[in-house]
Amino acid sequence: MILLMIELPMALSMPISNPLMLFDSIAMNASDIFFILIIPLLHFYNGKIGSHSRQLKYLFYIFYPAHLWVIHLIMNVQ
């Protein structure tokens, strides 16, 4: 909630022609601040490969480019 209170006024200060541009402006600016959210996850990393990591590796190889492609399609469909 604190990060939203920081990011929303910055995003609303820019001229926005459609609601998707608001999301885009928040997402682009928030990456600098939201990095702090990864710290609790890094705390649990013990340096060992997990039991399911070999099977899930290929899922993530597909998911990462696929979700970026879907976001690109959503942003460009008018």
PDB file of N, CA, C and O in Angstrom:
ATOM      1  N   MET A   1       0.827  -1.188   0.000  1.00  0.00           N
ATOM      2  CA  MET A   1       0.000   0.000   0.000  1.00  0.00           C
ATOM      3  C   MET A   1       0.872   1.252   0.000  1.00  0.00           C
ATOM      4  O   MET A   1       0.543   2.245  -0.649  1.00  0.00           O
ATOM      5  N   ILE A   2       1.976   1.200   0.725  1.00  0.00           N
ATOM      6  CA  ILE A   2       2.862   2.357   0.764  1.00  0.00           C
ATOM      7  C   ILE A   2       3.454   2.622  -0.614  1.00  0.00           C
ATOM      8  O   ILE A   2       3.533   3.766  -1.062  1.00  0.00           O
ATOM      9  N   LEU A   3       3.871   1.542  -1.279  1.00  0.00           N
ATOM     10  CA  LEU A   3       4.429   1.713  -2.610  1.00  0.00           C
ATOM     11  C   LEU A   3       3.387   2.237  -3.592  1.00  0.00           C
ATOM     12  O   LEU A   3       3.716   3.021  -4.483  1.00  0.00           O
ATOM     13  N   LEU A   4       2.142   1.814  -3.438  1.00  0.00           N
ATOM     14  CA  LEU A   4       1.077   2.327  -4.293  1.00  0.00           C
ATOM     15  C   LEU A   4       0.878   3.821  -4.061  1.00  0.00           C
ATOM     16  O   LEU A   4       0.673   4.579  -5.008  1.00  0.00           O
ATOM     17  N   MET A   5       0.940   4.238  -2.806  1.00  0.00           N
ATOM     18  CA  MET A   5       0.774   5.660  -2.503  1.00  0.00           C
ATOM     19  C   MET A   5       1.929   6.488  -3.084  1.00  0.00           C
ATOM     20  O   MET A   5       1.758   7.672  -3.376  1.00  0.00           O
ATOM     21  N   ILE A   6       3.084   5.875  -3.247  1.00  0.00           N
ATOM     22  CA  ILE A   6       4.220   6.571  -3.853  1.00  0.00           C
ATOM     23  C   ILE A   6       4.071   6.627  -5.373  1.00  0.00           C
ATOM     24  O   ILE A   6       4.297   7.670  -5.986  1.00  0.00           O
ATOM     25  N   GLU A   7       3.692   5.508  -5.973  1.00  0.00           N
ATOM     26  CA  GLU A   7       3.674   5.401  -7.424  1.00  0.00           C
ATOM     27  C   GLU A   7       2.453   6.044  -8.088  1.00  0.00           C
ATOM     28  O   GLU A   7       2.581   6.626  -9.165  1.00  0.00           O
ATOM     29  N   LEU A   8       1.300   5.952  -7.480  1.00  0.00           N
ATOM     30  CA  LEU A   8       0.079   6.444  -8.112  1.00  0.00           C
ATOM     31  C   LEU A   8       0.118   7.944  -8.391  1.00  0.00           C
ATOM     32  O   LEU A   8      -0.238   8.341  -9.501  1.00  0.00           O
ATOM     33  N   PRO A   9       0.523   8.795  -7.462  1.00  0.00           N
ATOM     34  CA  PRO A   9       0.582  10.226  -7.800  1.00  0.00           C
ATOM     35  C   PRO A   9       1.555  10.531  -8.940  1.00  0.00           C
ATOM     36  O   PRO A   9       1.300  11.412  -9.762  1.00  0.00           O
ATOM     37  N   MET A  10       2.679   9.791  -8.985  1.00  0.00           N
ATOM     38  CA  MET A  10       3.622  10.013 -10.083  1.00  0.00           C
ATOM     39  C   MET A  10       3.004   9.606 -11.407  1.00  0.00           C
ATOM     40  O   MET A  10       3.202  10.285 -12.414  1.00  0.00           O
ATOM     41  N   ALA A  11       2.260   8.512 -11.423  1.00  0.00           N
ATOM     42  CA  ALA A  11       1.638   8.046 -12.654  1.00  0.00           C
ATOM     43  C   ALA A  11       0.506   8.977 -13.085  1.00  0.00           C
ATOM     44  O   ALA A  11       0.326   9.220 -14.278  1.00  0.00           O
ATOM     45  N   LEU A  12      -0.247   9.494 -12.136  1.00  0.00           N
ATOM     46  CA  LEU A  12      -1.365  10.375 -12.478  1.00  0.00           C
ATOM     47  C   LEU A  12      -0.910  11.760 -12.911  1.00  0.00           C
ATOM     48  O   LEU A  12      -1.688  12.498 -13.515  1.00  0.00           O
ATOM     49  N   SER A  13       0.323  12.127 -12.619  1.00  0.00           N
ATOM     50  CA  SER A  13       0.815  13.445 -13.019  1.00  0.00           C
ATOM     51  C   SER A  13       1.122  13.513 -14.508  1.00  0.00           C
ATOM     52  O   SER A  13       1.276  14.607 -15.053  1.00  0.00           O
ATOM     53  N   MET A  14       1.213  12.369 -15.176  1.00  0.00           N
ATOM     54  CA  MET A  14       1.497  12.335 -16.609  1.00  0.00           C
ATOM     55  C   MET A  14       0.192  12.324 -17.386  1.00  0.00           C
ATOM     56  O   MET A  14      -0.799  11.766 -16.914  1.00  0.00           O
ATOM     57  N   PRO A  15       0.170  12.939 -18.583  1.00  0.00           N
ATOM     58  CA  PRO A  15      -1.057  12.899 -19.390  1.00  0.00           C
ATOM     59  C   PRO A  15      -1.339  11.474 -19.859  1.00  0.00           C
ATOM     60  O   PRO A  15      -0.463  10.809 -20.412  1.00  0.00           O
ATOM     61  N   ILE A  16      -2.560  11.015 -19.634  1.00  0.00           N
ATOM     62  CA  ILE A  16      -2.932   9.634 -19.947  1.00  0.00           C
ATOM     63  C   ILE A  16      -4.156   9.655 -20.849  1.00  0.00           C
ATOM     64  O   ILE A  16      -5.174  10.259 -20.514  1.00  0.00           O
ATOM     65  N   SER A  17      -4.051   8.985 -22.005  1.00  0.00           N
ATOM     66  CA  SER A  17      -5.172   8.983 -22.942  1.00  0.00           C
ATOM     67  C   SER A  17      -6.080   7.769 -22.778  1.00  0.00           C
ATOM     68  O   SER A  17      -7.239   7.813 -23.189  1.00  0.00           O
ATOM     69  N   ASN A  18      -5.580   6.694 -22.187  1.00  0.00           N
ATOM     70  CA  ASN A  18      -6.428   5.527 -21.929  1.00  0.00           C
ATOM     71  C   ASN A  18      -5.983   4.837 -20.640  1.00  0.00           C
ATOM     72  O   ASN A  18      -4.864   5.060 -20.178  1.00  0.00           O
ATOM     73  N   PRO A  19      -6.845   4.001 -20.055  1.00  0.00           N
ATOM     74  CA  PRO A  19      -6.522   3.370 -18.770  1.00  0.00           C
ATOM     75  C   PRO A  19      -5.300   2.454 -18.812  1.00  0.00           C
ATOM     76  O   PRO A  19      -4.613   2.301 -17.803  1.00  0.00           O
ATOM     77  N   LEU A  20      -5.022   1.849 -19.956  1.00  0.00           N
ATOM     78  CA  LEU A  20      -3.859   0.971 -20.034  1.00  0.00           C
ATOM     79  C   LEU A  20      -2.558   1.752 -19.891  1.00  0.00           C
ATOM     80  O   LEU A  20      -1.557   1.211 -19.420  1.00  0.00           O
ATOM     81  N   MET A  21      -2.566   3.011 -20.291  1.00  0.00           N
ATOM     82  CA  MET A  21      -1.367   3.827 -20.131  1.00  0.00           C
ATOM     83  C   MET A  21      -1.084   4.104 -18.657  1.00  0.00           C
ATOM     84  O   MET A  21       0.074   4.254 -18.267  1.00  0.00           O
ATOM     85  N   LEU A  22      -2.131   4.172 -17.836  1.00  0.00           N
ATOM     86  CA  LEU A  22      -1.941   4.341 -16.403  1.00  0.00           C
ATOM     87  C   LEU A  22      -1.210   3.129 -15.830  1.00  0.00           C
ATOM     88  O   LEU A  22      -0.248   3.271 -15.075  1.00  0.00           O
ATOM     89  N   PHE A  23      -1.679   1.928 -16.200  1.00  0.00           N
ATOM     90  CA  PHE A  23      -1.014   0.702 -15.755  1.00  0.00           C
ATOM     91  C   PHE A  23       0.431   0.676 -16.225  1.00  0.00           C
ATOM     92  O   PHE A  23       1.331   0.318 -15.465  1.00  0.00           O
ATOM     93  N   ASP A  24       0.653   1.055 -17.477  1.00  0.00           N
ATOM     94  CA  ASP A  24       1.994   1.034 -18.035  1.00  0.00           C
ATOM     95  C   ASP A  24       2.910   2.006 -17.304  1.00  0.00           C
ATOM     96  O   ASP A  24       4.063   1.682 -17.021  1.00  0.00           O
ATOM     97  N   SER A  25       2.409   3.172 -17.004  1.00  0.00           N
ATOM     98  CA  SER A  25       3.250   4.147 -16.321  1.00  0.00           C
ATOM     99  C   SER A  25       3.563   3.705 -14.891  1.00  0.00           C
ATOM    100  O   SER A  25       4.671   3.937 -14.407  1.00  0.00           O
ATOM    101  N   ILE A  26       2.618   3.080 -14.217  1.00  0.00           N
ATOM    102  CA  ILE A  26       2.881   2.551 -12.869  1.00  0.00           C
ATOM    103  C   ILE A  26       3.886   1.406 -12.951  1.00  0.00           C
ATOM    104  O   ILE A  26       4.826   1.348 -12.158  1.00  0.00           O
ATOM    105  N   ALA A  27       3.694   0.504 -13.896  1.00  0.00           N
ATOM    106  CA  ALA A  27       4.582  -0.659 -14.014  1.00  0.00           C
ATOM    107  C   ALA A  27       6.007  -0.247 -14.361  1.00  0.00           C
ATOM    108  O   ALA A  27       6.961  -0.823 -13.839  1.00  0.00           O
ATOM    109  N   MET A  28       6.160   0.734 -15.225  1.00  0.00           N
ATOM    110  CA  MET A  28       7.505   1.153 -15.618  1.00  0.00           C
ATOM    111  C   MET A  28       8.214   1.897 -14.493  1.00  0.00           C
ATOM    112  O   MET A  28       9.419   1.721 -14.312  1.00  0.00           O
ATOM    113  N   ASN A  29       7.511   2.706 -13.748  1.00  0.00           N
ATOM    114  CA  ASN A  29       8.127   3.456 -12.655  1.00  0.00           C
ATOM    115  C   ASN A  29       8.328   2.596 -11.412  1.00  0.00           C
ATOM    116  O   ASN A  29       9.266   2.824 -10.648  1.00  0.00           O
ATOM    117  N   ALA A  30       7.473   1.629 -11.206  1.00  0.00           N
ATOM    118  CA  ALA A  30       7.500   0.840  -9.979  1.00  0.00           C
ATOM    119  C   ALA A  30       8.672  -0.119  -9.926  1.00  0.00           C
ATOM    120  O   ALA A  30       9.057  -0.547  -8.838  1.00  0.00           O
ATOM    121  N   SER A  31       9.244  -0.467 -11.044  1.00  0.00           N
ATOM    122  CA  SER A  31      10.326  -1.446 -11.015  1.00  0.00           C
ATOM    123  C   SER A  31      11.498  -0.958 -10.166  1.00  0.00           C
ATOM    124  O   SER A  31      12.234  -1.769  -9.604  1.00  0.00           O
ATOM    125  N   ASP A  32      11.673   0.341 -10.069  1.00  0.00           N
ATOM    126  CA  ASP A  32      12.761   0.865  -9.253  1.00  0.00           C
ATOM    127  C   ASP A  32      12.487   0.705  -7.761  1.00  0.00           C
ATOM    128  O   ASP A  32      13.422   0.563  -6.973  1.00  0.00           O
ATOM    129  N   ILE A  33      11.237   0.727  -7.373  1.00  0.00           N
ATOM    130  CA  ILE A  33      10.893   0.666  -5.960  1.00  0.00           C
ATOM    131  C   ILE A  33      10.538  -0.758  -5.520  1.00  0.00           C
ATOM    132  O   ILE A  33      10.856  -1.150  -4.397  1.00  0.00           O
ATOM    133  N   PHE A  34       9.890  -1.527  -6.378  1.00  0.00           N
ATOM    134  CA  PHE A  34       9.402  -2.851  -5.989  1.00  0.00           C
ATOM    135  C   PHE A  34      10.497  -3.904  -5.851  1.00  0.00           C
ATOM    136  O   PHE A  34      10.214  -5.033  -5.449  1.00  0.00           O
ATOM    137  N   PHE A  35      11.745  -3.555  -6.178  1.00  0.00           N
ATOM    138  CA  PHE A  35      12.819  -4.523  -6.001  1.00  0.00           C
ATOM    139  C   PHE A  35      12.930  -4.948  -4.536  1.00  0.00           C
ATOM    140  O   PHE A  35      13.416  -6.039  -4.240  1.00  0.00           O
ATOM    141  N   ILE A  36      12.488  -4.105  -3.642  1.00  0.00           N
ATOM    142  CA  ILE A  36      12.582  -4.395  -2.212  1.00  0.00           C
ATOM    143  C   ILE A  36      11.735  -5.622  -1.838  1.00  0.00           C
ATOM    144  O   ILE A  36      12.008  -6.276  -0.831  1.00  0.00           O
ATOM    145  N   LEU A  37      10.720  -5.934  -2.637  1.00  0.00           N
ATOM    146  CA  LEU A  37       9.851  -7.076  -2.340  1.00  0.00           C
ATOM    147  C   LEU A  37      10.539  -8.424  -2.528  1.00  0.00           C
ATOM    148  O   LEU A  37      10.040  -9.434  -2.031  1.00  0.00           O
ATOM    149  N   ILE A  38      11.655  -8.467  -3.221  1.00  0.00           N
ATOM    150  CA  ILE A  38      12.346  -9.730  -3.458  1.00  0.00           C
ATOM    151  C   ILE A  38      13.214 -10.142  -2.265  1.00  0.00           C
ATOM    152  O   ILE A  38      13.591 -11.309  -2.155  1.00  0.00           O
ATOM    153  N   ILE A  39      13.527  -9.218  -1.390  1.00  0.00           N
ATOM    154  CA  ILE A  39      14.424  -9.507  -0.264  1.00  0.00           C
ATOM    155  C   ILE A  39      13.913 -10.645   0.621  1.00  0.00           C
ATOM    156  O   ILE A  39      14.714 -11.498   1.001  1.00  0.00           O
ATOM    157  N   PRO A  40      12.605 -10.706   0.976  1.00  0.00           N
ATOM    158  CA  PRO A  40      12.166 -11.868   1.779  1.00  0.00           C
ATOM    159  C   PRO A  40      12.347 -13.201   1.053  1.00  0.00           C
ATOM    160  O   PRO A  40      12.646 -14.209   1.694  1.00  0.00           O
ATOM    161  N   LEU A  41      12.175 -13.227  -0.256  1.00  0.00           N
ATOM    162  CA  LEU A  41      12.386 -14.478  -0.990  1.00  0.00           C
ATOM    163  C   LEU A  41      13.860 -14.865  -1.027  1.00  0.00           C
ATOM    164  O   LEU A  41      14.192 -16.046  -0.925  1.00  0.00           O
ATOM    165  N   LEU A  42      14.732 -13.897  -1.169  1.00  0.00           N
ATOM    166  CA  LEU A  42      16.165 -14.191  -1.175  1.00  0.00           C
ATOM    167  C   LEU A  42      16.633 -14.745   0.174  1.00  0.00           C
ATOM    168  O   LEU A  42      17.606 -15.497   0.236  1.00  0.00           O
ATOM    169  N   HIS A  43      15.956 -14.383   1.221  1.00  0.00           N
ATOM    170  CA  HIS A  43      16.316 -14.878   2.555  1.00  0.00           C
ATOM    171  C   HIS A  43      16.174 -16.402   2.645  1.00  0.00           C
ATOM    172  O   HIS A  43      16.932 -17.051   3.366  1.00  0.00           O
ATOM    173  N   PHE A  44      15.209 -16.974   1.918  1.00  0.00           N
ATOM    174  CA  PHE A  44      14.959 -18.412   1.993  1.00  0.00           C
ATOM    175  C   PHE A  44      15.845 -19.227   1.046  1.00  0.00           C
ATOM    176  O   PHE A  44      15.849 -20.456   1.120  1.00  0.00           O
ATOM    177  N   TYR A  45      16.582 -18.577   0.173  1.00  0.00           N
ATOM    178  CA  TYR A  45      17.438 -19.308  -0.761  1.00  0.00           C
ATOM    179  C   TYR A  45      18.648 -19.870  -0.022  1.00  0.00           C
ATOM    180  O   TYR A  45      19.359 -19.141   0.670  1.00  0.00           O
ATOM    181  N   ASN A  46      18.873 -21.181  -0.177  1.00  0.00           N
ATOM    182  CA  ASN A  46      19.972 -21.822   0.544  1.00  0.00           C
ATOM    183  C   ASN A  46      21.108 -22.269  -0.378  1.00  0.00           C
ATOM    184  O   ASN A  46      22.045 -22.924   0.078  1.00  0.00           O
ATOM    185  N   GLY A  47      21.040 -21.931  -1.646  1.00  0.00           N
ATOM    186  CA  GLY A  47      22.113 -22.270  -2.576  1.00  0.00           C
ATOM    187  C   GLY A  47      22.009 -23.649  -3.187  1.00  0.00           C
ATOM    188  O   GLY A  47      22.873 -24.032  -3.976  1.00  0.00           O
ATOM    189  N   LYS A  48      20.977 -24.411  -2.847  1.00  0.00           N
ATOM    190  CA  LYS A  48      20.815 -25.761  -3.384  1.00  0.00           C
ATOM    191  C   LYS A  48      19.727 -25.777  -4.443  1.00  0.00           C
ATOM    192  O   LYS A  48      18.783 -24.989  -4.395  1.00  0.00           O
ATOM    193  N   ILE A  49      19.869 -26.680  -5.396  1.00  0.00           N
ATOM    194  CA  ILE A  49      18.860 -26.851  -6.434  1.00  0.00           C
ATOM    195  C   ILE A  49      17.672 -27.587  -5.827  1.00  0.00           C
ATOM    196  O   ILE A  49      17.847 -28.597  -5.145  1.00  0.00           O
ATOM    197  N   GLY A  50      16.469 -27.085  -6.073  1.00  0.00           N
ATOM    198  CA  GLY A  50      15.265 -27.701  -5.533  1.00  0.00           C
ATOM    199  C   GLY A  50      14.933 -29.009  -6.228  1.00  0.00           C
ATOM    200  O   GLY A  50      15.465 -29.302  -7.299  1.00  0.00           O
ATOM    201  N   SER A  51      14.057 -29.795  -5.621  1.00  0.00           N
ATOM    202  CA  SER A  51      13.726 -31.114  -6.164  1.00  0.00           C
ATOM    203  C   SER A  51      12.948 -31.036  -7.474  1.00  0.00           C
ATOM    204  O   SER A  51      13.040 -31.948  -8.296  1.00  0.00           O
ATOM    205  N   HIS A  52      12.193 -29.975  -7.683  1.00  0.00           N
ATOM    206  CA  HIS A  52      11.384 -29.859  -8.900  1.00  0.00           C
ATOM    207  C   HIS A  52      11.995 -28.895  -9.911  1.00  0.00           C
ATOM    208  O   HIS A  52      11.376 -28.610 -10.936  1.00  0.00           O
ATOM    209  N   SER A  53      13.173 -28.398  -9.649  1.00  0.00           N
ATOM    210  CA  SER A  53      13.717 -27.341 -10.486  1.00  0.00           C
ATOM    211  C   SER A  53      13.998 -27.810 -11.906  1.00  0.00           C
ATOM    212  O   SER A  53      13.871 -27.018 -12.839  1.00  0.00           O
ATOM    213  N   ARG A  54      14.372 -29.055 -12.101  1.00  0.00           N
ATOM    214  CA  ARG A  54      14.681 -29.529 -13.456  1.00  0.00           C
ATOM    215  C   ARG A  54      13.423 -29.587 -14.324  1.00  0.00           C
ATOM    216  O   ARG A  54      13.475 -29.270 -15.513  1.00  0.00           O
ATOM    217  N   GLN A  55      12.291 -29.991 -13.733  1.00  0.00           N
ATOM    218  CA  GLN A  55      11.051 -30.048 -14.497  1.00  0.00           C
ATOM    219  C   GLN A  55      10.485 -28.644 -14.724  1.00  0.00           C
ATOM    220  O   GLN A  55       9.985 -28.341 -15.807  1.00  0.00           O
ATOM    221  N   LEU A  56      10.564 -27.807 -13.722  1.00  0.00           N
ATOM    222  CA  LEU A  56       9.992 -26.466 -13.827  1.00  0.00           C
ATOM    223  C   LEU A  56      10.837 -25.527 -14.669  1.00  0.00           C
ATOM    224  O   LEU A  56      10.347 -24.495 -15.127  1.00  0.00           O
ATOM    225  N   LYS A  57      12.100 -25.873 -14.878  1.00  0.00           N
ATOM    226  CA  LYS A  57      12.986 -24.999 -15.638  1.00  0.00           C
ATOM    227  C   LYS A  57      12.406 -24.719 -17.018  1.00  0.00           C
ATOM    228  O   LYS A  57      12.402 -23.571 -17.462  1.00  0.00           O
ATOM    229  N   TYR A  58      11.922 -25.738 -17.695  1.00  0.00           N
ATOM    230  CA  TYR A  58      11.398 -25.549 -19.052  1.00  0.00           C
ATOM    231  C   TYR A  58      10.062 -24.826 -19.045  1.00  0.00           C
ATOM    232  O   TYR A  58       9.734 -24.116 -19.996  1.00  0.00           O
ATOM    233  N   LEU A  59       9.288 -25.001 -17.979  1.00  0.00           N
ATOM    234  CA  LEU A  59       8.051 -24.239 -17.857  1.00  0.00           C
ATOM    235  C   LEU A  59       8.363 -22.745 -17.809  1.00  0.00           C
ATOM    236  O   LEU A  59       7.687 -21.952 -18.464  1.00  0.00           O
ATOM    237  N   PHE A  60       9.362 -22.362 -17.052  1.00  0.00           N
ATOM    238  CA  PHE A  60       9.724 -20.952 -16.954  1.00  0.00           C
ATOM    239  C   PHE A  60      10.366 -20.441 -18.240  1.00  0.00           C
ATOM    240  O   PHE A  60      10.212 -19.268 -18.580  1.00  0.00           O
ATOM    241  N   TYR A  61      11.077 -21.297 -18.952  1.00  0.00           N
ATOM    242  CA  TYR A  61      11.634 -20.896 -20.237  1.00  0.00           C
ATOM    243  C   TYR A  61      10.519 -20.558 -21.228  1.00  0.00           C
ATOM    244  O   TYR A  61      10.698 -19.714 -22.106  1.00  0.00           O
ATOM    245  N   ILE A  62       9.384 -21.211 -21.084  1.00  0.00           N
ATOM    246  CA  ILE A  62       8.240 -20.931 -21.960  1.00  0.00           C
ATOM    247  C   ILE A  62       7.400 -19.790 -21.397  1.00  0.00           C
ATOM    248  O   ILE A  62       6.965 -18.913 -22.144  1.00  0.00           O
ATOM    249  N   PHE A  63       7.170 -19.794 -20.094  1.00  0.00           N
ATOM    250  CA  PHE A  63       6.276 -18.820 -19.485  1.00  0.00           C
ATOM    251  C   PHE A  63       6.786 -17.389 -19.624  1.00  0.00           C
ATOM    252  O   PHE A  63       6.010 -16.492 -19.953  1.00  0.00           O
ATOM    253  N   TYR A  64       8.067 -17.161 -19.382  1.00  0.00           N
ATOM    254  CA  TYR A  64       8.576 -15.796 -19.371  1.00  0.00           C
ATOM    255  C   TYR A  64       8.383 -15.089 -20.720  1.00  0.00           C
ATOM    256  O   TYR A  64       7.814 -13.997 -20.745  1.00  0.00           O
ATOM    257  N   PRO A  65       8.832 -15.664 -21.830  1.00  0.00           N
ATOM    258  CA  PRO A  65       8.584 -14.963 -23.096  1.00  0.00           C
ATOM    259  C   PRO A  65       7.098 -14.946 -23.473  1.00  0.00           C
ATOM    260  O   PRO A  65       6.634 -13.995 -24.102  1.00  0.00           O
ATOM    261  N   ALA A  66       6.355 -15.982 -23.098  1.00  0.00           N
ATOM    262  CA  ALA A  66       4.936 -16.032 -23.460  1.00  0.00           C
ATOM    263  C   ALA A  66       4.151 -14.943 -22.735  1.00  0.00           C
ATOM    264  O   ALA A  66       3.297 -14.303 -23.347  1.00  0.00           O
ATOM    265  N   HIS A  67       4.415 -14.715 -21.456  1.00  0.00           N
ATOM    266  CA  HIS A  67       3.637 -13.693 -20.753  1.00  0.00           C
ATOM    267  C   HIS A  67       4.010 -12.295 -21.248  1.00  0.00           C
ATOM    268  O   HIS A  67       3.158 -11.406 -21.265  1.00  0.00           O
ATOM    269  N   LEU A  68       5.267 -12.083 -21.650  1.00  0.00           N
ATOM    270  CA  LEU A  68       5.623 -10.789 -22.228  1.00  0.00           C
ATOM    271  C   LEU A  68       4.931 -10.575 -23.568  1.00  0.00           C
ATOM    272  O   LEU A  68       4.508  -9.465 -23.890  1.00  0.00           O
ATOM    273  N   TRP A  69       4.820 -11.639 -24.340  1.00  0.00           N
ATOM    274  CA  TRP A  69       4.133 -11.559 -25.628  1.00  0.00           C
ATOM    275  C   TRP A  69       2.646 -11.245 -25.429  1.00  0.00           C
ATOM    276  O   TRP A  69       2.081 -10.439 -26.169  1.00  0.00           O
ATOM    277  N   VAL A  70       2.017 -11.871 -24.444  1.00  0.00           N
ATOM    278  CA  VAL A  70       0.603 -11.612 -24.156  1.00  0.00           C
ATOM    279  C   VAL A  70       0.412 -10.167 -23.689  1.00  0.00           C
ATOM    280  O   VAL A  70      -0.538  -9.505 -24.107  1.00  0.00           O
ATOM    281  N   ILE A  71       1.285  -9.683 -22.844  1.00  0.00           N
ATOM    282  CA  ILE A  71       1.189  -8.282 -22.401  1.00  0.00           C
ATOM    283  C   ILE A  71       1.345  -7.351 -23.584  1.00  0.00           C
ATOM    284  O   ILE A  71       0.623  -6.359 -23.686  1.00  0.00           O
ATOM    285  N   HIS A  72       2.264  -7.646 -24.474  1.00  0.00           N
ATOM    286  CA  HIS A  72       2.451  -6.833 -25.668  1.00  0.00           C
ATOM    287  C   HIS A  72       1.187  -6.829 -26.529  1.00  0.00           C
ATOM    288  O   HIS A  72       0.782  -5.781 -27.032  1.00  0.00           O
ATOM    289  N   LEU A  73       0.571  -7.990 -26.699  1.00  0.00           N
ATOM    290  CA  LEU A  73      -0.663  -8.060 -27.487  1.00  0.00           C
ATOM    291  C   LEU A  73      -1.783  -7.257 -26.839  1.00  0.00           C
ATOM    292  O   LEU A  73      -2.514  -6.547 -27.530  1.00  0.00           O
ATOM    293  N   ILE A  74      -1.923  -7.361 -25.540  1.00  0.00           N
ATOM    294  CA  ILE A  74      -2.977  -6.630 -24.828  1.00  0.00           C
ATOM    295  C   ILE A  74      -2.767  -5.126 -24.967  1.00  0.00           C
ATOM    296  O   ILE A  74      -3.722  -4.380 -25.181  1.00  0.00           O
ATOM    297  N   MET A  75      -1.540  -4.689 -24.848  1.00  0.00           N
ATOM    298  CA  MET A  75      -1.263  -3.252 -24.926  1.00  0.00           C
ATOM    299  C   MET A  75      -1.451  -2.699 -26.333  1.00  0.00           C
ATOM    300  O   MET A  75      -1.749  -1.515 -26.489  1.00  0.00           O
ATOM    301  N   ASN A  76      -1.286  -3.527 -27.358  1.00  0.00           N
ATOM    302  CA  ASN A  76      -1.365  -3.036 -28.729  1.00  0.00           C
ATOM    303  C   ASN A  76      -2.699  -3.286 -29.417  1.00  0.00           C
ATOM    304  O   ASN A  76      -2.908  -2.810 -30.533  1.00  0.00           O
ATOM    305  N   VAL A  77      -3.598  -4.014 -28.788  1.00  0.00           N
ATOM    306  CA  VAL A  77      -4.935  -4.237 -29.370  1.00  0.00           C
ATOM    307  C   VAL A  77      -5.780  -3.033 -29.047  1.00  0.00           C
ATOM    308  O   VAL A  77      -5.893  -2.642 -27.885  1.00  0.00           O
ATOM    309  N   GLN A  78      -6.372  -2.443 -30.058  1.00  0.00           N
ATOM    310  CA  GLN A  78      -7.193  -1.252 -29.810  1.00  0.00           C
ATOM    311  C   GLN A  78      -8.558  -1.410 -30.408  1.00  0.00           C
ATOM    312  O   GLN A  78      -9.387  -0.507 -30.300  1.00  0.00           O
TER     313      GLN A  78
END
